[in-house]
Amino acid sequence: MSVPLDAGDPAAVKALQERAARAQPAEHVEVAGGWRLRHAPDCAWWLGAALPHGPAEPKGVSGLEHRLARAEDFYTRRGAAALLQISPGACPEELDTVLAERGYGRRGSLSLQAALSSAVRGHAPATGPLRVRVDDRPTPAWFDAWTAVHGRTADGAGPEKAMLARVRNRSAYARAFLGDTAVAVGRAAADTGWTGIFSMATLPEARGSGAARSVLAALAKWAQEQGTGRMYLQVERENAAALRLYQGVGFTEVCGYHYRASQYLAEPG
C-alpha cells in the first residue's frame, strides 16, 4: 500500500524536513528570511544543517548571495563551517549549483521516506520471545540501551540527552527486549498529523531477530494512538540493511537529498 500524499510536492517535502528539524532541535536556531539556520555543537553533524527553504529575494543569484552571506555569518560567529541541507524542490532551484561553484563540497546521500502508520504496525513480527516497552520520555534505561548499541559511555550520550531535552513534540521511546536485555531502541515524535522515526539502533547480535521491526511496530501503534496516520524517517542510502528494513514495513521514498558543506567539512571525493 502506498502513502496517500503528494510526495512530489515541494511544499510536502519542505514540511516534512521542517518537522524532522523540530524533532531534532539544534542548540542555536535563527530564522532569516525563511531560512532556518541551525548549530548543534557536539551532536551528529547533520543536526547543525541549515534549512534554506525560504525564497531568495531578490530572485536569482543576487538574492542567494544575500541569504548565503547571512548564513555564513551565522556559522562564522560560532566557529563552525557552514552546512546546508539540499532537498530538491524545497530549496531555491539554483542553490546547489551556486554552492558547488563557491567550493562547498557535497556530503551525504539520504532518503526521506514515508509510510502509513497502519502498514508499519501491520508488519509486526509474529509472537515470539521479543517484547517491547514504550515510554513517553527518554528514561535512563533507554539511554543505557542507546549507548550500548552505539558503543558509547553514559557520558558520551550527553549531547543526545541535551538535544532530546529540547524536543517539545509528543514523543515515544521504545525498547525491544530479548529476555532481560534491551537489544533495539527507537523514538518517535508526533507533529501535525505525522510521526517521525529517529534513533533506530539494534545491537549486532540481535540483528535479524525482528527486534527493529518490533520497535517500529510499537512506535506505529503509538502514532495511531496520537491520531497520526502517516510516518516519515530519514535514512542514508548507503545503509542497505536499514533500507531493506524500512521497505519491508511499508516505507517508500518521498525524495532524495544531500548536504553542502564548507570545503573542510566535505567528504573526500
Secondary structure, DSSP 8 states (H G I E B T S, - for coil): ----S-TT-HHHHHHHHHHHHHHS--SEEEEETTEEEEE-TTS-GGGG-BEE-S--SSSSHHHHHHHHHHHHHHHHTTT---EEEE-TTTS-TTHHHHHHHTT-EEEEEEEEEEEEHHHHHHT---SSSEEEEEESS--HHHHHHHHHHHT--SGGGHHHHHHHHT--S-EEEEEEEETTEEEEEEEEEEETTEEEEEEEEE-GGGTTTTHHHHHHHHHHHHHHHTT--EEEEEEETT-HHHHHHHHHTT-EEEEEEEEEE-GGGS---
